[in-house]
Amino acid sequence: MRAPPVAKKVNHVMELFGDVRVDDYYWLRDDSRANPEVLSYLKEENDYVDYVMSGTKKFEDELYAEIRGRIKEDDISAPVRRGQYYYYERTLKGKEYVQHCRRLIPGAGAPASVHDIMATGPDALEHVILDENIKAQEHGLLQHRVLQSKPNNKLVAYAEDTKGDEIYTVYVIDAETGVTVGKPLTSVTSYVEWAGDEALVYITMDEILRPDKVWLHTLGSDQSSDRCLYHEKDDMFSVDLQASESKKYLFVASESKNTRFVFYLDILKQDQGLVALTPRINGTDTSVSHRGNHFFVLRRTEELYNSELLVCPLDDPSKTTVLLPHRESVKIQDIKLFEEHLVVYERENGLPKAIVYRLLPISESIERLGDGRAIAFIDPAYSLDPEESQFSSTILRFSYSSMRTPPSVYDYDMDTGVSVLKKIETVLGGFNSSNYVTERKWATASDGTQIPISIFYHKNLVKLDGSDPLLLYGYGSYEVCIDPSFKASRLSLVDRGFIYVIAHIRGGGEMGRQWYENGKLLKKKNTFTDFIACAEYLIANNYCSKEKLCINGRSAGGLLIGAVLNMRPDLFKAAVAGVPFVDVLTTMLDPTIPLTTSEWEEWGDPRKEDFYFYMKSYSPVDNIRPQKYPDILVTAGLNGTLFGSSFATPLMLRTTKTDDNLLLFKCELGAGHFSKSGRFEKLQEDAFTYAFILKALDMIPVPGS
């Protein structure tokens, strides 16, 4: 077996509160991403990965072909109606990226119906607005985050990232000819919205990549002459931008991890600039929507932690009426407004819900809501996401899936309660959802808290006697809800007898705001002990054994993987940490690193002694010790914001652990935090990860067997 690369050690001593830490690999933190010595070392690591996995490369290629073979490569998304056009995305056989297209709607003045179907005849010819495949020929990586059509549908604005560093360039093009209009807006975020037909509002970042300034750009003018609408100077806060469903207002919010306040821009009164709508109060989080003569405000405070819904008149935002009060067991997640209806997205008992309310005529004042109608779903565990809907219609569009139900787009008639399936993702290769089982179970944490678990397996391929291989996934940070959704590539494990499980641990938002609060700051260790409790539950209930239990997490989920490996390495057979945030203490002590300051409300400020020592007690890099660890794969992206934090653990593990198990570090030199950008490139990453897991379990078939 060839020896792994050995990075040189350069003594770097860090001392605070009388505590001394030494990081011999600190020199590898290269903000320029261009240091020849660093790049040479990363190439050595990648060459070592190729060497170790060379014996399974043929199987990995077969796995990739199998995963790709489930995709209908030439397909279109569910068309979205905007004015007199249907907009949609088309994928082409063999092509990595999408085409953005539209078709004219014959008789577009007729009321929309859930039964409408996009016409494809000579009166509705397809027009390709933007072909990302052509754009990608110029770059190794391409990410388009926005494709906004001008209100009159003549122009389109989109944001493009060609490095994976989440710094975008915004282009405006003629929707018919594709010709670029004016000069592009450079070094901006993906937040961009039309302000009427002649202007754009966008956001830029400071030197640590914090979105801090909001700008108004008039088409045809130079970016240097753009008007700054707002500058957020507090480095704990970042700004964001969204358009109201009515398209009459733009809402600019400034937010930290526990505070959010909102301004509005009246599209017809842009000279007035931004107008303060909700106050800046520490611990209060607000978001706003608009309909008629009212603003609808979703407000969360420390006491009203699951949020309440308020309404106020446009001319007196301080005069609020409670439409939906705070409830202990139900969290209001989001709302969507229409001319005649209100849809409230909630979470109860860990599952998403959608409740539809009919509203009074748009000109009348609103004092209360009538009874709502809940949309029914069939799976015991599922995901539900709002999709673009038309403000003036009675049709709600949403996307639904479960671990056994491919992504399905529905149009729901809010007057009649009728749902019509508009699009379900095609899964080739003989997929039949009736062959699969989803379950929802509860593990008991060390403090008695019940932790929800989503479980997925093929009913004819598992024994449920403890002998089945199992992959356990977790995240548990930022109040992110990891709902059990469908992923076709996952079938390559499940169809080999795997059980796939998601642990909905504290630090996420699945069970409401308190679920998040109890997994952050000085309660962060609950995230890790919850995950361990879920693993122990699965073993105790014969879903797997220690010898068959593999774990996976990305980003903050990679921190989770690193922490539990230090705490209970005996519990797992193999672990995959994708772009992991593992050097918590060093990262959070450096305010020059992108987004560090705004993260202090999530992890804590280690410049304070209590946070310093608490964070040190779980930071993966600071808790590596001489013991046996399972097989480990760590991945990173050179241009990602967590690049500097990702490599510390594998390097320190190599010189400390007492076993001969696999330890691989793979860095994509042309990718960012969100990995590669092409749809097939992402499948190659899945194939490699699955090949590693199967190799660790000795499940890769011998050639010829």
C-alpha positions in Angstrom: 0.0 0.0 0.0 1.4 3.3 -1.0 2.0 5.8 1.8 -0.3 8.8 1.9 1.1 12.3 1.2 2.9 14.0 4.1 2.3 17.7 4.4 5.1 19.8 5.8 4.6 21.1 9.3 5.1 24.8 10.1 4.7 25.5 13.8 1.8 27.9 14.4 1.0 28.7 18.0 -2.3 30.2 19.1 -2.9 31.3 22.7 -6.0 32.7 24.4 -7.2 32.6 28.0 -4.0 30.8 29.0 -4.8 27.9 26.6 -2.2 27.1 24.0 -3.1 25.4 20.7 -0.7 24.4 17.9 -1.7 24.0 14.3 1.1 22.7 12.1 -1.0 23.0 9.0 -2.2 26.6 9.3 0.1 27.5 6.5 -2.2 25.7 4.0 -4.9 28.4 4.5 -4.5 30.1 1.2 -7.1 32.8 0.6 -5.7 33.5 -2.9 -6.3 29.8 -3.9 -3.1 30.2 -6.0 -0.2 29.2 -3.8 1.8 26.7 -5.9 2.9 24.8 -2.8 -0.7 24.4 -1.6 -2.0 23.4 -5.0 0.8 20.9 -5.4 0.0 19.3 -2.1 -3.7 19.1 -2.9 -2.8 17.4 -6.2 -0.8 14.8 -4.2 -3.8 14.1 -2.0 -6.0 13.7 -5.1 -3.4 11.4 -6.7 -3.4 9.3 -3.6 -7.2 9.0 -3.7 -7.0 7.9 -7.3 -4.4 5.3 -6.3 -6.4 3.9 -3.3 -9.6 3.8 -5.3 -8.0 2.5 -8.6 -9.1 -1.1 -7.9 -12.7 0.0 -7.7 -12.6 2.5 -10.5 -14.4 0.1 -12.9 -17.1 -0.4 -10.4 -17.4 3.3 -9.8 -17.9 3.9 -13.5 -20.5 1.2 -13.6 -22.2 2.8 -10.7 -22.2 6.2 -12.4 -23.7 4.7 -15.5 -26.4 3.1 -13.4 -27.2 6.4 -11.6 -27.2 8.3 -14.9 -29.3 5.7 -16.5 -32.2 6.5 -14.2 -32.4 10.1 -15.6 -34.6 11.1 -18.5 -31.9 13.3 -20.0 -34.2 15.1 -22.5 -37.0 16.6 -20.4 -38.7 19.9 -19.4 -39.8 21.3 -16.1 -43.4 22.1 -15.2 -44.1 25.3 -17.2 -44.7 28.4 -15.1 -47.3 31.0 -16.3 -46.1 34.6 -16.4 -48.3 37.0 -18.3 -48.8 35.8 -21.8 -46.0 33.2 -21.7 -45.2 29.8 -20.2 -41.6 29.7 -18.9 -39.7 26.4 -18.3 -36.3 24.7 -18.4 -35.3 22.1 -20.9 -32.6 19.5 -20.5 -31.0 17.9 -23.5 -29.5 14.4 -23.9 -25.9 14.4 -23.0 -25.8 18.0 -21.9 -24.8 19.1 -18.4 -26.8 22.3 -18.2 -30.3 23.6 -19.0 -31.9 25.7 -21.6 -34.3 28.5 -20.3 -37.3 28.6 -22.7 -40.7 30.1 -23.1 -43.8 29.7 -25.3 -46.6 32.2 -26.0 -50.0 31.2 -24.5 -52.7 31.3 -27.2 -55.7 33.1 -25.7 -53.6 34.3 -22.7 -56.5 36.5 -21.4 -58.6 33.5 -20.3 -58.6 32.7 -16.6 -56.0 30.1 -15.6 -57.2 26.6 -14.6 -55.4 23.7 -12.9 -56.3 21.7 -16.0 -54.4 24.0 -18.4 -51.8 22.4 -20.6 -49.0 24.3 -22.4 -49.7 24.4 -26.1 -47.0 23.3 -28.4 -48.4 24.0 -31.9 -47.4 26.6 -34.5 -49.1 29.4 -32.5 -46.9 28.6 -29.5 -43.4 27.9 -30.8 -40.6 27.3 -28.3 -38.1 30.1 -27.9 -34.8 29.5 -26.1 -34.0 32.6 -24.0 -30.7 31.3 -22.6 -28.7 28.1 -23.2 -26.4 27.4 -20.3 -24.6 24.8 -22.3 -23.3 27.4 -24.6 -22.2 29.6 -21.7 -20.5 26.7 -20.0 -18.2 26.2 -23.0 -16.3 29.2 -21.9 -15.9 28.1 -18.2 -15.2 24.9 -16.3 -17.9 25.7 -13.8 -21.3 27.5 -14.2 -24.0 28.4 -11.7 -27.0 30.4 -12.6 -29.0 31.5 -9.5 -31.5 33.8 -11.0 -33.6 34.1 -14.2 -35.9 37.0 -13.7 -38.2 38.2 -16.5 -39.0 41.8 -16.8 -42.6 42.7 -15.9 -43.4 43.3 -19.6 -41.5 40.1 -20.5 -39.2 41.8 -23.0 -36.0 41.5 -21.0 -34.5 38.9 -18.7 -31.9 39.3 -16.0 -29.8 36.5 -14.7 -26.8 36.1 -12.3 -23.8 34.0 -13.2 -21.0 32.5 -11.1 -18.2 30.8 -13.1 -15.8 30.0 -10.1 -18.0 28.6 -7.4 -17.1 31.4 -5.0 -20.7 32.7 -5.0 -19.6 36.1 -6.5 -21.9 36.8 -9.4 -22.1 38.9 -12.6 -25.6 40.0 -13.6 -26.5 40.2 -17.2 -29.6 41.7 -18.9 -30.6 40.3 -22.3 -33.3 40.8 -24.8 -35.7 37.8 -24.3 -36.2 37.4 -28.1 -32.8 38.0 -29.5 -30.5 37.1 -26.6 -28.5 40.3 -27.2 -27.0 41.7 -24.0 -28.5 45.0 -23.0 -26.1 47.5 -21.4 -23.0 46.5 -19.4 -23.2 43.6 -16.9 -23.2 44.3 -13.1 -20.1 42.8 -11.6 -19.1 41.5 -8.1 -22.6 41.2 -6.9 -24.7 38.5 -5.1 -27.5 36.5 -6.6 -30.1 38.8 -5.2 -31.5 40.8 -8.1 -35.1 42.0 -8.7 -36.8 44.2 -11.3 -38.0 47.5 -10.0 -40.5 48.2 -12.8 -39.5 47.9 -16.4 -36.5 50.3 -16.4 -34.5 49.5 -13.2 -32.9 46.6 -11.2 -32.2 46.4 -7.5 -29.3 44.2 -6.5 -26.9 43.6 -3.5 -23.1 43.6 -3.2 -20.8 42.2 -0.6 -17.9 43.6 1.5 -14.4 42.1 1.7 -15.5 39.2 3.9 -18.3 38.3 1.5 -21.1 39.7 3.7 -24.0 41.1 1.7 -24.0 44.7 3.0 -25.2 47.1 0.3 -28.4 47.5 -1.7 -28.3 49.3 -5.0 -30.7 50.8 -7.6 -29.5 50.4 -11.2 -31.2 52.2 -14.1 -31.0 50.3 -17.4 -28.5 51.8 -19.8 -26.5 53.6 -17.1 -23.1 52.6 -15.8 -22.8 50.6 -12.6 -20.5 53.3 -11.1 -23.5 55.7 -11.1 -25.9 53.4 -9.3 -27.7 54.7 -6.2 -27.0 53.0 -2.9 -30.3 52.5 -1.2 -29.0 51.0 2.0 -25.6 50.1 3.7 -25.7 47.7 6.6 -22.5 48.6 8.6 -23.0 46.1 11.5 -20.9 43.0 10.5 -23.3 40.7 12.4 -26.0 41.5 9.8 -26.4 40.8 6.2 -29.0 42.1 3.7 -31.4 40.2 1.4 -34.0 41.1 -1.2 -37.3 39.8 -2.5 -40.3 41.0 -4.5 -43.8 41.0 -3.1 -46.2 38.5 -4.8 -48.1 41.6 -6.1 -44.9 42.9 -7.7 -45.7 46.4 -6.4 -43.1 46.4 -3.7 -39.5 45.2 -3.1 -38.6 44.2 0.4 -35.1 44.7 1.7 -34.3 42.9 5.0 -31.3 43.2 7.2 -30.8 40.1 9.4 -28.5 38.4 11.9 -29.1 34.9 13.2 -31.8 36.1 15.6 -32.9 39.5 14.4 -34.5 40.7 11.2 -36.1 44.0 10.2 -37.6 45.1 6.8 -37.7 48.1 4.5 -39.8 48.5 1.4 -39.4 50.2 -1.9 -42.5 51.3 -3.7 -42.0 50.4 -7.3 -44.0 53.5 -8.4 -42.3 55.9 -6.0 -38.6 54.9 -6.3 -37.5 58.4 -5.6 -38.6 57.9 -2.0 -36.0 55.2 -1.6 -36.3 52.6 1.1 -39.0 53.1 3.8 -38.6 51.5 7.2 -41.5 49.0 7.7 -40.6 46.9 10.8 -38.4 48.1 13.6 -34.8 46.9 14.4 -35.4 45.2 17.8 -32.8 42.7 19.0 -34.3 39.2 19.1 -37.3 40.1 16.9 -37.5 38.6 13.4 -39.9 39.8 10.8 -40.7 39.1 7.1 -43.3 40.9 5.0 -45.8 40.3 2.2 -48.2 42.6 0.4 -51.8 42.5 -0.8 -54.1 45.4 -1.6 -54.1 48.0 1.2 -52.3 45.8 3.7 -48.9 44.4 4.6 -48.8 40.9 6.2 -46.1 40.5 8.8 -44.7 37.3 10.1 -43.1 38.1 13.4 -41.0 36.0 15.8 -39.7 37.1 19.2 -38.1 35.2 22.1 -41.5 34.8 23.7 -43.4 34.1 20.4 -40.7 31.7 19.2 -42.9 29.8 16.7 -44.1 33.1 15.1 -47.4 35.0 14.8 -49.0 36.4 11.7 -50.0 40.1 11.7 -51.7 42.4 9.2 -51.4 46.2 9.1 -52.6 49.0 6.7 -50.0 50.4 4.3 -50.3 53.9 5.7 -49.9 52.8 9.4 -47.7 49.7 9.8 -47.7 50.2 13.6 -51.5 49.4 13.7 -51.3 45.7 13.7 -54.0 43.0 14.0 -53.2 39.4 14.9 -54.5 36.9 12.3 -52.7 33.8 13.6 -51.4 33.8 17.1 -48.3 32.1 18.4 -48.8 28.4 19.1 -46.6 26.1 21.2 -46.7 23.1 19.0 -47.1 24.7 15.5 -44.4 26.9 13.8 -45.5 29.3 11.1 -42.7 28.8 8.5 -43.8 31.0 5.6 -46.8 32.5 3.8 -47.9 33.1 0.2 -50.4 35.7 -0.7 -52.9 35.9 -3.6 -55.6 38.3 -4.5 -58.3 36.1 -3.0 -56.4 33.7 -0.8 -53.7 33.3 1.9 -51.6 30.1 2.1 -49.7 29.5 5.4 -46.9 27.0 5.5 -46.5 25.5 8.9 -44.6 22.7 10.7 -46.3 20.5 13.3 -44.8 17.4 14.9 -41.8 17.7 12.6 -43.8 17.7 9.3 -44.6 20.5 6.9 -48.2 21.5 6.2 -50.0 24.0 3.9 -53.3 25.7 5.1 -55.4 27.7 2.6 -57.6 30.6 3.8 -60.1 32.6 1.7 -59.7 36.3 2.2 -62.2 39.1 2.1 -62.2 41.3 -1.1 -58.9 43.0 -1.6 -60.3 46.5 -0.9 -61.7 45.6 2.5 -59.9 45.7 5.9 -59.0 42.4 7.5 -59.8 41.7 11.1 -59.6 37.9 11.3 -59.2 34.7 9.3 -62.0 32.2 8.7 -61.4 28.4 8.9 -58.6 27.2 6.8 -58.4 24.1 4.6 -55.3 21.8 5.0 -53.9 20.1 2.0 -53.6 16.3 2.6 -50.5 14.2 1.9 -50.1 10.4 1.9 -46.6 9.5 3.0 -45.7 9.2 6.7 -42.7 11.5 6.1 -42.3 13.9 3.2 -41.1 17.2 1.9 -43.3 20.1 0.8 -42.0 23.3 -1.0 -43.8 26.3 -2.4 -43.3 26.9 -6.1 -43.9 30.1 -8.2 -47.6 30.9 -8.4 -49.5 33.8 -9.9 -50.8 36.4 -7.5 -53.9 37.1 -9.5 -55.0 33.4 -9.8 -56.7 30.9 -7.6 -54.1 28.3 -8.2 -51.4 27.4 -5.7 -48.4 25.5 -7.1 -46.3 23.4 -4.8 -43.7 20.6 -5.0 -44.1 17.4 -3.0 -41.9 14.4 -2.6 -40.9 11.7 -0.1 -38.0 9.3 -0.1 -40.1 6.9 -2.3 -42.0 9.5 -4.2 -40.2 11.4 -7.0 -40.5 15.2 -7.0 -44.0 16.0 -8.1 -45.4 19.5 -9.0 -49.0 20.1 -8.3 -51.5 22.8 -9.1 -54.1 23.2 -6.4 -57.4 25.0 -7.0 -57.9 27.0 -3.8 -61.6 27.4 -4.5 -62.5 23.7 -5.1 -59.6 21.9 -3.3 -58.8 19.9 -6.5 -55.1 19.0 -7.0 -53.8 18.2 -10.5 -50.3 16.7 -11.0 -48.5 18.8 -13.5 -45.1 17.0 -13.5 -43.5 14.1 -11.8 -39.8 13.4 -12.2 -39.3 10.4 -14.5 -37.1 7.7 -13.0 -36.0 5.1 -15.5 -34.5 1.7 -14.9 -37.7 0.0 -13.7 -38.3 2.1 -10.6 -41.6 1.2 -8.9 -42.4 3.2 -5.7 -44.5 0.4 -4.3 -41.3 -1.6 -3.8 -40.1 0.9 -1.2 -41.0 1.6 2.4 -40.7 4.9 4.3 -41.0 4.9 8.1 -41.0 7.5 10.8 -39.5 6.5 14.1 -38.4 8.3 17.3 -35.1 7.9 19.1 -34.7 9.0 22.8 -31.8 11.4 23.3 -29.6 11.4 26.4 -31.8 14.1 28.1 -35.1 12.3 27.2 -36.0 14.3 24.1 -37.6 12.4 21.3 -35.7 12.7 18.0 -37.6 12.0 14.7 -36.0 9.7 12.2 -37.0 9.1 8.6 -36.2 5.6 7.2 -36.2 4.3 3.6 -35.6 0.8 2.2 -36.6 -1.7 -0.4 -39.1 -4.0 1.2 -37.8 -7.1 -0.6 -34.1 -6.6 0.0 -33.7 -6.0 3.7 -33.8 -8.5 6.6 -34.3 -6.0 9.5 -32.3 -8.4 11.7 -29.3 -6.2 12.3 -27.4 -7.5 9.3 -28.4 -4.8 6.7 -26.0 -2.0 5.7 -27.2 1.5 6.6 -26.3 5.0 5.7 -27.3 7.7 8.3 -27.4 11.3 7.3 -27.5 14.4 9.5 -27.1 18.2 9.4 -28.5 19.9 12.5 -27.6 23.6 12.2 -29.0 27.0 11.1 -32.6 26.0 11.7 -32.4 24.1 8.3 -35.1 21.5 7.9 -33.8 18.3 6.2 -37.1 16.9 5.1 -37.2 13.4 3.6 -37.2 14.1 -0.1 -36.5 11.9 -3.1 -33.0 11.4 -4.7 -32.7 9.0 -7.6 -29.0 8.3 -7.1 -29.8 7.0 -3.6 -31.5 4.0 -5.2 -28.0 2.7 -6.1 -27.5 2.0 -2.4 -31.1 1.0 -1.4 -31.3 -1.4 -4.4 -28.2 -3.1 -3.0 -29.9 -3.7 0.3 -29.1 -0.5 2.2 -31.3 1.3 4.6 -31.1 5.0 4.2 -31.9 7.2 7.3 -32.2 10.9 8.1 -31.7 11.9 11.7 -33.7 15.2 12.3 -31.5 16.3 15.2 -31.6 19.5 17.2 -30.0 22.6 15.7 -32.3 22.1 12.6 -35.8 23.5 12.4 -37.9 20.4 11.9 -39.6 20.6 15.3 -40.0 24.4 15.6 -37.8 27.3 16.7 -37.0 25.8 20.1 -35.6 22.7 18.3 -33.0 25.1 16.8 -32.3 27.0 19.9 -31.6 23.8 21.8 -28.9 22.9 19.2 -26.8 26.0 19.0 -24.4 28.1 21.0 -23.8 26.6 24.5 -26.3 23.8 23.6 -24.5 22.7 20.4 -23.5 19.4 21.8 -27.1 18.3 21.7 -26.8 18.1 18.0 -24.0 15.5 18.3 -25.5 13.4 21.2 -28.9 13.4 19.3 -27.1 11.9 16.3 -25.4 9.3 18.4 -28.7 8.4 20.1 -30.3 7.9 16.6 -27.4 5.6 15.7 -27.8 3.6 18.9 -31.6 3.4 18.3 -31.0 1.9 14.8 -28.6 -0.7 16.2 -30.9 -1.6 19.1 -33.9 -2.0 16.8 -32.1 -4.3 14.4 -31.9 -1.9 11.5 -28.1 -2.4 11.4 -25.0 -3.2 13.5 -21.9 -1.1 14.2 -20.1 -3.1 11.6 -22.7 -2.0 8.9 -23.4 1.6 10.0 -22.0 4.4 7.8 -22.6 8.1 8.3 -22.6 11.2 6.0 -22.9 15.0 6.4 -21.9 18.1 4.5 -20.8 21.6 5.6 -22.1 22.1 9.1 -23.2 18.4 8.7 -19.5 17.7 8.2 -18.8 19.3 11.6 -21.4 16.9 13.0 -19.5 13.9 11.4 -16.2 15.1 12.8 -17.6 15.6 16.3 -19.3 12.2 16.6 -16.2 10.4 15.2 -14.2 11.8 18.1 -16.9 11.1 20.6 -17.9 7.5 19.4 -15.6 6.2 16.7 -16.5 2.7 17.8 -20.1 3.2 16.6 -19.4 3.5 12.9 -17.9 1.5 10.1 -17.3 4.4 7.6 -17.9 8.2 7.5 -18.1 10.8 4.7 -17.6 14.5 5.6 -18.3 16.8 2.6 -16.8 20.3 2.7 -16.8 20.0 6.5 -16.6 22.9 9.0 -14.2 21.1 11.3 -11.8 23.8 12.5 -14.5 25.6 14.5 -12.4 27.5 17.0 -9.7 28.8 14.7 -12.3 29.8 12.1 -14.5 31.7 14.6 -11.5 33.5 16.1 -10.6 35.0 12.7 -13.1 37.8 11.7 -11.3 38.3 8.3 -12.6 34.9 7.1 -15.8 35.2 5.1 -19.0 35.3 7.2 -17.2 34.6 10.5 -18.7 37.6 12.3 -22.3 36.8 11.3 -21.8 33.2 12.5 -21.1 34.2 16.2 -24.9 34.1 16.9 -24.9 30.5 15.6 -21.8 29.1 17.3 -20.8 31.7 19.8 -18.0 34.3 20.0 -14.9 32.5 21.2 -13.3 35.8 22.2 -15.5 35.2 25.3 -14.0 32.6 27.6 -17.1 30.5 28.2 -17.7 30.1 24.4 -14.0 29.5 23.8 -13.8 26.5 26.0 -17.2 25.1 25.1 -16.4 25.3 21.4 -13.0 23.8 22.0 -14.7 20.9 23.8 -16.4 19.7 20.5 -14.4 21.3 17.7 -13.3 18.2 15.6 -9.7 19.4 15.0 -9.2 20.1 18.7 -10.5 16.8 19.9 -8.6 14.3 17.7 -6.8 11.8 20.0 -4.9 8.5 19.7 -7.7 6.0 19.1 -9.1 3.8 16.4 -11.3 5.6 13.8 -13.5 4.1 11.0 -12.8 4.5 7.3 -13.1 8.2 6.5 -13.6 10.3 3.3 -13.3 14.1 3.5 -14.1 16.2 0.4 -13.6 19.9 -0.2 -13.9 22.5 -3.0 -10.9 24.8 -3.6 -13.1 27.9 -4.1 -15.5 27.2 -1.2 -15.8 29.4 1.8 -14.9 26.5 4.1 -11.8 25.5 2.1 -9.4 26.5 4.9 -11.4 24.5 7.5 -11.8 21.3 5.6 -8.3 19.8 5.4 -7.2 20.2 9.0 -8.9 17.1 10.3 -7.5 14.5 7.8 -4.0 15.8 8.2 -4.1 15.7 12.0 -5.9 12.4 12.0 -3.1 10.8 9.9 -0.5 11.5 12.5 -2.7 10.7 15.5 -5.1 7.8 14.9 -4.0 4.2 15.9 -5.6 2.2 13.1 -4.8 1.4 9.4 -8.3 2.2 8.1 -8.9 4.3 5.0 -8.4 8.1 5.3 -8.9 9.9 2.0 -9.0 13.7 1.3 -10.3 14.7 -2.1 -10.3 18.3 -3.1 -12.1 19.5 -6.3 -9.8 22.1 -7.7 -12.5 23.7 -9.9 -15.5 23.7 -7.5 -16.8 25.7 -4.6 -18.8 25.0 -1.4 -21.7 23.5 -3.4 -19.4 21.1 -5.4 -19.5 20.8 -9.1 -22.1 22.6 -11.2 -23.0 20.2 -14.0 -25.9 17.7 -13.4 -23.8 14.7 -14.5 -20.7 15.9 -12.7 -22.8 15.9 -9.5 -23.8 12.3 -10.2 -20.1 11.4 -10.5 -19.6 12.7 -7.0 -22.4 10.5 -5.8 -20.9 7.5 -7.6 -17.5 8.1 -6.0 -19.0 8.5 -2.5 -21.1 5.4 -2.8 -18.1 3.4 -4.1 -16.1 4.5 -1.1 -18.9 3.4 1.3 -19.3 0.0 -0.5 -15.5 -0.5 -0.5 -15.4 0.2 3.3 -18.2 -2.5 3.7 -16.4 -4.9 1.4 -19.5 -4.9 -0.8 -18.0 -4.3 -4.2 -18.4 -7.4 -6.3 -15.3 -9.3 -7.5 -14.9 -8.9 -11.3 -16.4 -12.0 -13.0 -18.5 -13.0 -9.9 
